[in-house]
Amino acid sequence: MPGEKAALTVAAAICISTGLTEAVLAGPGAFGLGTLVRFIPYPVIYGFLASVGWLLCLGALKTLAGFAVTTATLSALFELSVMAHWLPGVAFALVALGVMHASNTTQ
């Protein structure tokens, strides 16, 4: 039962946040304020995207390794028993990146 309650809570949170995001983004779009985005400097956009990518990488490593990767746990990340968990995921990501790069250069 606790797992079901947690799943329902997560589903409700996703539904509510989706509705709020829709309202926040549809408001400016309905009034033609979408052109205001051009006033956001490119370094701000690049920094935001880089930080989102960094957080995604840390989250993926947390999922693969089984613990949060911090400066205190960085040495434990390179133990053989832990590397056996996250190294296949990194290898798959590198292969997928290589395939994507190869498919883009042939076109």
N, CA, C and O atoms as CSV, one atom per row, in Angstrom:
chain,resi,resn,atom,element,x,y,z
A,1,MET,N,N,0.800,-1.204,0.000
A,1,MET,CA,C,0.000,0.000,0.000
A,1,MET,C,C,0.847,1.276,0.000
A,1,MET,O,O,0.486,2.223,-0.698
A,2,PRO,N,N,1.958,1.350,0.748
A,2,PRO,CA,C,2.729,2.597,0.718
A,2,PRO,C,C,3.261,2.925,-0.673
A,2,PRO,O,O,3.346,4.096,-1.043
A,3,GLY,N,N,3.619,1.906,-1.443
A,3,GLY,CA,C,4.095,2.135,-2.801
A,3,GLY,C,C,3.000,2.709,-3.688
A,3,GLY,O,O,3.261,3.558,-4.541
A,4,GLU,N,N,1.770,2.240,-3.484
A,4,GLU,CA,C,0.650,2.753,-4.270
A,4,GLU,C,C,0.371,4.209,-3.931
A,4,GLU,O,O,0.074,5.009,-4.818
A,5,LYS,N,N,0.465,4.556,-2.654
A,5,LYS,CA,C,0.248,5.947,-2.250
A,5,LYS,C,C,1.343,6.846,-2.821
A,5,LYS,O,O,1.073,7.967,-3.250
A,6,ALA,N,N,2.559,6.357,-2.823
A,6,ALA,CA,C,3.657,7.142,-3.384
A,6,ALA,C,C,3.470,7.340,-4.879
A,6,ALA,O,O,3.710,8.428,-5.403
A,7,ALA,N,N,3.039,6.282,-5.567
A,7,ALA,CA,C,2.819,6.388,-7.009
A,7,ALA,C,C,1.686,7.365,-7.317
A,7,ALA,O,O,1.783,8.147,-8.262
A,8,LEU,N,N,0.625,7.325,-6.532
A,8,LEU,CA,C,-0.477,8.267,-6.738
A,8,LEU,C,C,-0.041,9.697,-6.443
A,8,LEU,O,O,-0.449,10.624,-7.141
A,9,THR,N,N,0.777,9.882,-5.421
A,9,THR,CA,C,1.273,11.215,-5.099
A,9,THR,C,C,2.153,11.755,-6.218
A,9,THR,O,O,2.042,12.925,-6.583
A,10,VAL,N,N,3.020,10.919,-6.759
A,10,VAL,CA,C,3.890,11.342,-7.868
A,10,VAL,C,C,3.049,11.658,-9.095
A,10,VAL,O,O,3.297,12.658,-9.769
A,11,ALA,N,N,2.058,10.822,-9.397
A,11,ALA,CA,C,1.195,11.071,-10.555
A,11,ALA,C,C,0.421,12.378,-10.385
A,11,ALA,O,O,0.272,13.136,-11.344
A,12,ALA,N,N,-0.068,12.644,-9.190
A,12,ALA,CA,C,-0.789,13.890,-8.938
A,12,ALA,C,C,0.149,15.090,-9.068
A,12,ALA,O,O,-0.238,16.118,-9.624
A,13,ALA,N,N,1.368,14.969,-8.563
A,13,ALA,CA,C,2.331,16.063,-8.681
A,13,ALA,C,C,2.675,16.340,-10.137
A,13,ALA,O,O,2.811,17.499,-10.529
A,14,ILE,N,N,2.815,15.294,-10.941
A,14,ILE,CA,C,3.109,15.475,-12.367
A,14,ILE,C,C,1.933,16.162,-13.062
A,14,ILE,O,O,2.137,17.063,-13.876
A,15,CYS,N,N,0.717,15.748,-12.753
A,15,CYS,CA,C,-0.458,16.365,-13.368
A,15,CYS,C,C,-0.582,17.835,-12.989
A,15,CYS,O,O,-0.860,18.674,-13.846
A,16,ILE,N,N,-0.380,18.149,-11.731
A,16,ILE,CA,C,-0.496,19.532,-11.278
A,16,ILE,C,C,0.601,20.397,-11.883
A,16,ILE,O,O,0.333,21.508,-12.340
A,17,SER,N,N,1.840,19.896,-11.891
A,17,SER,CA,C,2.928,20.695,-12.448
A,17,SER,C,C,2.774,20.865,-13.953
A,17,SER,O,O,3.154,21.902,-14.497
A,18,THR,N,N,2.219,19.862,-14.637
A,18,THR,CA,C,1.964,19.999,-16.071
A,18,THR,C,C,0.922,21.067,-16.327
A,18,THR,O,O,1.083,21.883,-17.236
A,19,GLY,N,N,-0.134,21.077,-15.549
A,19,GLY,CA,C,-1.175,22.099,-15.701
A,19,GLY,C,C,-0.662,23.496,-15.408
A,19,GLY,O,O,-0.994,24.442,-16.121
A,20,LEU,N,N,0.146,23.633,-14.363
A,20,LEU,CA,C,0.709,24.947,-14.043
A,20,LEU,C,C,1.672,25.415,-15.126
A,20,LEU,O,O,1.674,26.591,-15.487
A,21,THR,N,N,2.482,24.511,-15.643
A,21,THR,CA,C,3.404,24.880,-16.716
A,21,THR,C,C,2.632,25.307,-17.951
A,21,THR,O,O,3.002,26.278,-18.610
A,22,GLU,N,N,1.570,24.597,-18.267
A,22,GLU,CA,C,0.744,24.961,-19.414
A,22,GLU,C,C,0.155,26.358,-19.238
A,22,GLU,O,O,0.154,27.156,-20.175
A,23,ALA,N,N,-0.341,26.650,-18.050
A,23,ALA,CA,C,-0.933,27.965,-17.805
A,23,ALA,C,C,0.113,29.069,-17.897
A,23,ALA,O,O,-0.151,30.129,-18.465
A,24,VAL,N,N,1.289,28.827,-17.346
A,24,VAL,CA,C,2.340,29.846,-17.369
A,24,VAL,C,C,2.831,30.102,-18.789
A,24,VAL,O,O,3.102,31.247,-19.150
A,25,LEU,N,N,2.948,29.059,-19.594
A,25,LEU,CA,C,3.452,29.229,-20.957
A,25,LEU,C,C,2.357,29.671,-21.935
A,25,LEU,O,O,2.656,30.372,-22.902
A,26,ALA,N,N,1.127,29.289,-21.712
A,26,ALA,CA,C,0.047,29.673,-22.618
A,26,ALA,C,C,-0.335,31.139,-22.435
A,26,ALA,O,O,-0.777,31.785,-23.385
A,27,GLY,N,N,-0.170,31.665,-21.237
A,27,GLY,CA,C,-0.521,33.068,-20.980
A,27,GLY,C,C,0.247,34.028,-21.874
A,27,GLY,O,O,-0.375,34.769,-22.635
A,28,PRO,N,N,1.570,34.044,-21.813
A,28,PRO,CA,C,2.319,34.938,-22.701
A,28,PRO,C,C,2.103,34.620,-24.180
A,28,PRO,O,O,2.103,35.526,-25.014
A,29,GLY,N,N,1.922,33.349,-24.508
A,29,GLY,CA,C,1.689,32.987,-25.901
A,29,GLY,C,C,0.375,33.539,-26.420
A,29,GLY,O,O,0.292,33.945,-27.579
A,30,ALA,N,N,-0.654,33.562,-25.583
A,30,ALA,CA,C,-1.961,34.066,-26.000
A,30,ALA,C,C,-1.931,35.568,-26.242
A,30,ALA,O,O,-2.698,36.083,-27.056
A,31,PHE,N,N,-1.054,36.270,-25.541
A,31,PHE,CA,C,-0.971,37.722,-25.696
A,31,PHE,C,C,0.161,38.160,-26.622
A,31,PHE,O,O,0.464,39.350,-26.705
A,32,GLY,N,N,0.790,37.210,-27.319
A,32,GLY,CA,C,1.835,37.550,-28.283
A,32,GLY,C,C,3.127,38.037,-27.643
A,32,GLY,O,O,3.856,38.827,-28.243
A,33,LEU,N,N,3.417,37.576,-26.439
A,33,LEU,CA,C,4.620,38.012,-25.735
A,33,LEU,C,C,5.794,37.055,-25.917
A,33,LEU,O,O,6.800,37.170,-25.217
A,34,GLY,N,N,5.676,36.119,-26.841
A,34,GLY,CA,C,6.738,35.144,-27.079
A,34,GLY,C,C,8.013,35.768,-27.610
A,34,GLY,O,O,9.094,35.198,-27.466
A,35,THR,N,N,7.892,36.941,-28.227
A,35,THR,CA,C,9.088,37.600,-28.775
A,35,THR,C,C,9.981,38.165,-27.684
A,35,THR,O,O,11.117,38.549,-27.964
A,36,LEU,N,N,9.502,38.227,-26.454
A,36,LEU,CA,C,10.334,38.732,-25.359
A,36,LEU,C,C,11.497,37.798,-25.037
A,36,LEU,O,O,12.457,38.202,-24.381
A,37,VAL,N,N,11.413,36.558,-25.493
A,37,VAL,CA,C,12.475,35.586,-25.239
A,37,VAL,C,C,13.781,36.035,-25.884
A,37,VAL,O,O,14.858,35.709,-25.385
A,38,ARG,N,N,13.702,36.773,-26.975
A,38,ARG,CA,C,14.914,37.203,-27.664
A,38,ARG,C,C,15.767,38.150,-26.831
A,38,ARG,O,O,16.932,38.374,-27.160
A,39,PHE,N,N,15.214,38.711,-25.762
A,39,PHE,CA,C,15.974,39.613,-24.898
A,39,PHE,C,C,16.771,38.882,-23.821
A,39,PHE,O,O,17.512,39.506,-23.062
A,40,ILE,N,N,16.619,37.560,-23.754
A,40,ILE,CA,C,17.425,36.770,-22.815
A,40,ILE,C,C,18.792,36.556,-23.454
A,40,ILE,O,O,18.870,36.013,-24.556
A,41,PRO,N,N,19.873,36.970,-22.791
A,41,PRO,CA,C,21.209,36.836,-23.390
A,41,PRO,C,C,21.585,35.368,-23.611
A,41,PRO,O,O,21.214,34.487,-22.835
A,42,TYR,N,N,22.329,35.134,-24.691
A,42,TYR,CA,C,22.753,33.769,-25.011
A,42,TYR,C,C,23.564,33.120,-23.881
A,42,TYR,O,O,23.354,31.935,-23.619
A,43,PRO,N,N,24.478,33.826,-23.197
A,43,PRO,CA,C,25.200,33.171,-22.102
A,43,PRO,C,C,24.286,32.655,-20.996
A,43,PRO,O,O,24.591,31.650,-20.353
A,44,VAL,N,N,23.178,33.332,-20.776
A,44,VAL,CA,C,22.215,32.868,-19.763
A,44,VAL,C,C,21.576,31.564,-20.230
A,44,VAL,O,O,21.436,30.626,-19.446
A,45,ILE,N,N,21.194,31.501,-21.485
A,45,ILE,CA,C,20.586,30.289,-22.031
A,45,ILE,C,C,21.593,29.143,-22.015
A,45,ILE,O,O,21.255,28.023,-21.632
A,46,TYR,N,N,22.842,29.424,-22.437
A,46,TYR,CA,C,23.876,28.384,-22.445
A,46,TYR,C,C,24.153,27.875,-21.033
A,46,TYR,O,O,24.300,26.671,-20.822
A,47,GLY,N,N,24.223,28.776,-20.086
A,47,GLY,CA,C,24.461,28.369,-18.692
A,47,GLY,C,C,23.330,27.528,-18.147
A,47,GLY,O,O,23.564,26.552,-17.435
A,48,PHE,N,N,22.099,27.902,-18.477
A,48,PHE,CA,C,20.947,27.132,-18.027
A,48,PHE,C,C,20.969,25.730,-18.621
A,48,PHE,O,O,20.762,24.747,-17.909
A,49,LEU,N,N,21.220,25.636,-19.923
A,49,LEU,CA,C,21.249,24.321,-20.563
A,49,LEU,C,C,22.403,23.467,-20.054
A,49,LEU,O,O,22.252,22.256,-19.892
A,50,ALA,N,N,23.562,24.089,-19.800
A,50,ALA,CA,C,24.697,23.330,-19.266
A,50,ALA,C,C,24.395,22.811,-17.866
A,50,ALA,O,O,24.743,21.677,-17.537
A,51,SER,N,N,23.745,23.634,-17.035
A,51,SER,CA,C,23.436,23.181,-15.679
A,51,SER,C,C,22.383,22.073,-15.687
A,51,SER,O,O,22.447,21.152,-14.872
A,52,VAL,N,N,21.423,22.156,-16.597
A,52,VAL,CA,C,20.427,21.085,-16.714
A,52,VAL,C,C,21.110,19.793,-17.153
A,52,VAL,O,O,20.805,18.721,-16.628
A,53,GLY,N,N,22.037,19.887,-18.116
A,53,GLY,CA,C,22.787,18.706,-18.549
A,53,GLY,C,C,23.607,18.104,-17.428
A,53,GLY,O,O,23.668,16.883,-17.287
A,54,TRP,N,N,24.245,18.962,-16.620
A,54,TRP,CA,C,25.042,18.492,-15.489
A,54,TRP,C,C,24.158,17.754,-14.486
A,54,TRP,O,O,24.529,16.689,-13.993
A,55,LEU,N,N,22.989,18.320,-14.184
A,55,LEU,CA,C,22.081,17.667,-13.241
A,55,LEU,C,C,21.560,16.339,-13.793
A,55,LEU,O,O,21.388,15.381,-13.039
A,56,LEU,N,N,21.310,16.275,-15.096
A,56,LEU,CA,C,20.890,15.006,-15.706
A,56,LEU,C,C,21.991,13.957,-15.600
A,56,LEU,O,O,21.712,12.793,-15.316
A,57,CYS,N,N,23.235,14.358,-15.827
A,57,CYS,CA,C,24.362,13.421,-15.708
A,57,CYS,C,C,24.516,12.933,-14.269
A,57,CYS,O,O,24.730,11.742,-14.041
A,58,LEU,N,N,24.411,13.837,-13.299
A,58,LEU,CA,C,24.517,13.419,-11.897
A,58,LEU,C,C,23.372,12.495,-11.509
A,58,LEU,O,O,23.572,11.530,-10.770
A,59,GLY,N,N,22.181,12.785,-12.001
A,59,GLY,CA,C,21.038,11.912,-11.716
A,59,GLY,C,C,21.203,10.533,-12.328
A,59,GLY,O,O,20.857,9.525,-11.711
A,60,ALA,N,N,21.735,10.491,-13.551
A,60,ALA,CA,C,21.972,9.200,-14.194
A,60,ALA,C,C,23.034,8.412,-13.435
A,60,ALA,O,O,22.885,7.207,-13.237
A,61,LEU,N,N,24.106,9.081,-13.009
A,61,LEU,CA,C,25.136,8.389,-12.232
A,61,LEU,C,C,24.591,7.906,-10.895
A,61,LEU,O,O,24.958,6.830,-10.422
A,62,LYS,N,N,23.716,8.698,-10.286
A,62,LYS,CA,C,23.105,8.275,-9.016
A,62,LYS,C,C,22.270,7.013,-9.223
A,62,LYS,O,O,22.288,6.100,-8.398
A,63,THR,N,N,21.542,6.978,-10.333
A,63,THR,CA,C,20.722,5.808,-10.628
A,63,THR,C,C,21.595,4.586,-10.926
A,63,THR,O,O,21.319,3.490,-10.437
A,64,LEU,N,N,22.640,4.774,-11.722
A,64,LEU,CA,C,23.493,3.651,-12.109
A,64,LEU,C,C,24.360,3.154,-10.960
A,64,LEU,O,O,24.502,1.947,-10.765
A,65,ALA,N,N,24.944,4.084,-10.194
A,65,ALA,CA,C,25.860,3.688,-9.127
A,65,ALA,C,C,25.125,3.262,-7.859
A,65,ALA,O,O,25.634,2.446,-7.091
A,66,GLY,N,N,23.933,3.811,-7.638
A,66,GLY,CA,C,23.183,3.451,-6.442
A,66,GLY,C,C,23.392,4.399,-5.277
A,66,GLY,O,O,22.863,4.163,-4.191
A,67,PHE,N,N,24.160,5.477,-5.480
A,67,PHE,CA,C,24.343,6.479,-4.433
A,67,PHE,C,C,24.609,7.828,-5.095
A,67,PHE,O,O,25.005,7.902,-6.258
A,68,ALA,N,N,24.384,8.884,-4.332
A,68,ALA,CA,C,24.594,10.229,-4.860
A,68,ALA,C,C,26.094,10.484,-5.015
A,68,ALA,O,O,26.879,10.203,-4.109
A,69,VAL,N,N,26.472,11.006,-6.151
A,69,VAL,CA,C,27.880,11.286,-6.420
A,69,VAL,C,C,28.194,12.697,-5.940
A,69,VAL,O,O,27.679,13.681,-6.471
A,70,THR,N,N,29.044,12.774,-4.931
A,70,THR,CA,C,29.522,14.043,-4.393
A,70,THR,C,C,31.035,13.966,-4.309
A,70,THR,O,O,31.637,12.949,-4.653
A,71,THR,N,N,31.641,15.047,-3.850
A,71,THR,CA,C,33.097,15.014,-3.702
A,71,THR,C,C,33.510,13.996,-2.642
A,71,THR,O,O,34.602,13.432,-2.723
A,72,ALA,N,N,32.658,13.755,-1.656
A,72,ALA,CA,C,32.979,12.786,-0.606
A,72,ALA,C,C,32.869,11.349,-1.103
A,72,ALA,O,O,33.593,10.476,-0.625
A,73,THR,N,N,31.977,11.090,-2.051
A,73,THR,CA,C,31.765,9.724,-2.534
A,73,THR,C,C,32.422,9.472,-3.884
A,73,THR,O,O,32.196,8.428,-4.497
A,74,LEU,N,N,33.224,10.404,-4.349
A,74,LEU,CA,C,33.829,10.269,-5.674
A,74,LEU,C,C,34.785,9.085,-5.744
A,74,LEU,O,O,34.844,8.404,-6.768
A,75,SER,N,N,35.539,8.826,-4.669
A,75,SER,CA,C,36.473,7.701,-4.690
A,75,SER,C,C,35.739,6.362,-4.734
A,75,SER,O,O,36.224,5.409,-5.342
A,76,ALA,N,N,34.574,6.287,-4.091
A,76,ALA,CA,C,33.803,5.042,-4.104
A,76,ALA,C,C,33.244,4.746,-5.491
A,76,ALA,O,O,32.924,3.599,-5.802
A,77,LEU,N,N,33.129,5.772,-6.319
A,77,LEU,CA,C,32.609,5.589,-7.663
A,77,LEU,C,C,33.539,4.748,-8.532
A,77,LEU,O,O,33.097,4.127,-9.499
A,78,PHE,N,N,34.829,4.727,-8.189
A,78,PHE,CA,C,35.814,4.016,-8.994
A,78,PHE,C,C,36.231,2.674,-8.404
A,78,PHE,O,O,37.252,2.113,-8.801
A,79,GLU,N,N,35.458,2.160,-7.468
A,79,GLU,CA,C,35.671,0.793,-6.988
A,79,GLU,C,C,35.125,-0.170,-8.045
A,79,GLU,O,O,34.132,0.124,-8.710
A,80,LEU,N,N,35.782,-1.314,-8.189
A,80,LEU,CA,C,35.407,-2.243,-9.260
A,80,LEU,C,C,33.958,-2.699,-9.175
A,80,LEU,O,O,33.281,-2.826,-10.195
A,81,SER,N,N,33.483,-2.945,-7.959
A,81,SER,CA,C,32.097,-3.421,-7.824
A,81,SER,C,C,31.096,-2.347,-8.234
A,81,SER,O,O,30.030,-2.666,-8.760
A,82,VAL,N,N,31.424,-1.092,-8.003
A,82,VAL,CA,C,30.527,0.004,-8.383
A,82,VAL,C,C,30.690,0.323,-9.866
A,82,VAL,O,O,29.712,0.638,-10.545
A,83,MET,N,N,31.920,0.243,-10.370
A,83,MET,CA,C,32.160,0.522,-11.788
A,83,MET,C,C,31.399,-0.463,-12.682
A,83,MET,O,O,30.992,-0.120,-13.792
A,84,ALA,N,N,31.215,-1.674,-12.188
A,84,ALA,CA,C,30.479,-2.673,-12.961
A,84,ALA,C,C,29.025,-2.243,-13.179
A,84,ALA,O,O,28.367,-2.718,-14.104
A,85,HIS,N,N,28.532,-1.351,-12.334
A,85,HIS,CA,C,27.152,-0.879,-12.463
A,85,HIS,C,C,27.039,0.312,-13.410
A,85,HIS,O,O,26.125,0.356,-14.234
A,86,TRP,N,N,27.956,1.280,-13.308
A,86,TRP,CA,C,27.777,2.502,-14.096
A,86,TRP,C,C,28.562,2.517,-15.401
A,86,TRP,O,O,28.220,3.278,-16.307
A,87,LEU,N,N,29.604,1.701,-15.523
A,87,LEU,CA,C,30.406,1.731,-16.744
A,87,LEU,C,C,29.635,1.274,-17.990
A,87,LEU,O,O,29.828,1.869,-19.050
A,88,PRO,N,N,28.779,0.257,-17.922
A,88,PRO,CA,C,27.993,-0.092,-19.116
A,88,PRO,C,C,27.070,1.045,-19.574
A,88,PRO,O,O,26.867,1.231,-20.774
A,89,GLY,N,N,26.527,1.785,-18.649
A,89,GLY,CA,C,25.677,2.915,-19.016
A,89,GLY,C,C,26.456,4.009,-19.720
A,89,GLY,O,O,25.976,4.590,-20.694
A,90,VAL,N,N,27.654,4.294,-19.233
A,90,VAL,CA,C,28.501,5.301,-19.879
A,90,VAL,C,C,28.945,4.802,-21.249
A,90,VAL,O,O,28.991,5.575,-22.206
A,91,ALA,N,N,29.270,3.522,-21.346
A,91,ALA,CA,C,29.671,2.959,-22.638
A,91,ALA,C,C,28.525,3.049,-23.644
A,91,ALA,O,O,28.744,3.391,-24.806
A,92,PHE,N,N,27.318,2.747,-23.207
A,92,PHE,CA,C,26.155,2.860,-24.091
A,92,PHE,C,C,25.955,4.299,-24.544
A,92,PHE,O,O,25.656,4.543,-25.713
A,93,ALA,N,N,26.115,5.252,-23.634
A,93,ALA,CA,C,25.961,6.665,-23.992
A,93,ALA,C,C,27.003,7.076,-25.022
A,93,ALA,O,O,26.687,7.805,-25.963
A,94,LEU,N,N,28.230,6.622,-24.859
A,94,LEU,CA,C,29.281,6.964,-25.822
A,94,LEU,C,C,29.023,6.332,-27.190
A,94,LEU,O,O,29.251,6.967,-28.220
A,95,VAL,N,N,28.551,5.090,-27.203
A,95,VAL,CA,C,28.221,4.435,-28.470
A,95,VAL,C,C,27.056,5.166,-29.142
A,95,VAL,O,O,27.090,5.388,-30.353
A,96,ALA,N,N,26.037,5.539,-28.385
A,96,ALA,CA,C,24.902,6.265,-28.946
A,96,ALA,C,C,25.348,7.620,-29.493
A,96,ALA,O,O,24.871,8.054,-30.541
A,97,LEU,N,N,26.250,8.280,-28.796
A,97,LEU,CA,C,26.783,9.553,-29.275
A,97,LEU,C,C,27.559,9.365,-30.570
A,97,LEU,O,O,27.434,10.169,-31.494
A,98,GLY,N,N,28.358,8.307,-30.641
A,98,GLY,CA,C,29.109,8.019,-31.855
A,98,GLY,C,C,28.205,7.701,-33.031
A,98,GLY,O,O,28.452,8.162,-34.145
A,99,VAL,N,N,27.158,6.919,-32.797
A,99,VAL,CA,C,26.213,6.583,-33.864
A,99,VAL,C,C,25.486,7.843,-34.333
A,99,VAL,O,O,25.281,8.037,-35.531
A,100,MET,N,N,25.100,8.691,-33.391
A,100,MET,CA,C,24.422,9.932,-33.761
A,100,MET,C,C,25.348,10.830,-34.576
A,100,MET,O,O,24.923,11.435,-35.561
A,101,HIS,N,N,26.590,10.914,-34.172
A,101,HIS,CA,C,27.563,11.733,-34.911
A,101,HIS,C,C,27.799,11.166,-36.307
A,101,HIS,O,O,27.877,11.917,-37.280
A,102,ALA,N,N,27.913,9.854,-36.404
A,102,ALA,CA,C,28.152,9.210,-37.711
A,102,ALA,C,C,26.952,9.395,-38.633
A,102,ALA,O,O,27.127,9.589,-39.836
A,103,SER,N,N,25.751,9.339,-38.096
A,103,SER,CA,C,24.563,9.492,-38.943
A,103,SER,C,C,24.391,10.939,-39.388
A,103,SER,O,O,23.825,11.183,-40.454
A,104,ASN,N,N,24.858,11.902,-38.606
A,104,ASN,CA,C,24.750,13.302,-38.996
A,104,ASN,C,C,25.792,13.699,-40.020
A,104,ASN,O,O,25.548,14.600,-40.822
A,105,THR,N,N,26.941,13.058,-40.016
A,105,THR,CA,C,27.996,13.439,-40.963
A,105,THR,C,C,27.766,12.830,-42.339
A,105,THR,O,O,28.333,13.313,-43.320
A,106,THR,N,N,26.960,11.794,-42.439
A,106,THR,CA,C,26.739,11.154,-43.746
A,106,THR,C,C,25.657,11.862,-44.546
A,106,THR,O,O,25.510,11.592,-45.738
A,107,GLN,N,N,24.916,12.733,-43.946
A,107,GLN,CA,C,23.807,13.387,-44.660
A,107,GLN,C,C,24.269,14.601,-45.390
A,107,GLN,O,O,23.468,15.271,-46.042
